[in-house]
Structures are given as structure tokens and as C-alpha cells.
Amino acid sequence: MDIQEGLSVAITKLVLYSLIAILGLFVLLFLFLGLSQWLNQLLESVFWGYFLVAAFFGLGLFLVLIRKEQILSSISEKMKSEAQEEKTEDDA
């Protein structure tokens, strides 16, 4: 595969994955807003549902920050293995 074709494939994948990520984030946003509203009604409160959902995200952020080195190394290894697979496919 020549450089221009590889670059074209990479840009296409980038655009596609960006679109999927943006649409996925909108879906999650509205799901969690709905969850917050439902918790507000359940707790008969105007704000506790939002605080609980924010606490959930805060906990997730905390866990990611604690394990960031493991996450980075895992992503790096996956990218290396995928690049190696593509190289062997191109050689065949």
C-alpha cells in the first residue's frame, strides 16, 4: 500500500470514529440527563439526582486517574499489535 492510500484510509477512519464518538457522547448525555431527572423525581428533590450522577462520573474520573499508566500502556500495546498485523497483511 502506498503512502497516499494509507493516508486516505487513516483519514477516513479518523472521520468515521470521530462521528461515532460524537454521536455516542450525545446519546450518553441525554441518557444521564434522563437518569438525573428520574432520580430527582424518585428522591423528591430538584438537585440530588444531578449530584448523584455527577458523583458517579467523579468516581469514574478518579479511577481513570489512578489507573492512567495501565490504561496508556494497554492502549499502546493494542496499537502496536494492530500496526504489526497490518504490516504482516501488507507483506502477504
N, C-alpha and C positions, 0 to 999 in steps of 0.2 A: 504494500500500500504506500503510495507516495505521500509526501508531506501535505499537499493541498487537500487530498481526500481525507487524510487523518484529521486535519484541522476542521474540515467541514463536518465530519462525524462528531467531533468533540463539541463544536458549537451547537449542533443540533441537539445533542444530549443535554447540554447545559440549559438551553432554552426550554426543552421539554421538562427536565427535572425542576427548573425554576417555576414553571407554570404549575406543576403538580404540587410543589411546596406551598406556593401562594394560595392555591385553592384549598389545600388541606388545612392551612392555617385559618382561613375564613370559616371552614366547617367547624374546626375546634373552637374558634372564638364564639360562634353562636351556640354551640353545644354547651360550653361552660357558662355563657350568659344565661341560657335557659336553666341550667343546673342551679345557678345562683338565685334566680328568681324563684325556682321551686323550693329551694332551701329557705328563702325569705318567707314564703307562704307557710311552709311547714313549721318554722320557728316563730311565726307571727312577729316578724321583725322587718325593718326596712333595709338593714345593712348587714346582719350577721351572715347571710348566705354569701355575700361578696367577700367577707373576711375569711370564711371557711375555705372558699375556693382559692383565694389569694394565699392562704396558709398552705394549701396543698401544693400550689406552684412554688412557694417559697421552700418547702421541704424538697421538692424535686430539684430546684436550683442548688440547694445545699448539698444534696447527694452528688450532683454532677460536679460541683466544685471540689468535693472531697476526692472523687474518683477520676479527675480530669486526666491525669497521667495515664491511667489504664485505658481510658476511652481513646486518647490520642494514639497510643501505641497500637490498640486494636484496629483503629481506622487506618493507620499507616500500614500495618501488616496486610490488611484486606486490599488496600490499593496496590501494594507491591505484588501480591499474588495475582490480582486481576491483570496487572500490566504484564506479568510473566506469562499468563495464559494467552493474552492477545499476541504476545511476541511469538509463542510457540505456534499459534494458529497461523500467523503470517509466514512463518518459516515453512509450514507444511504445504 
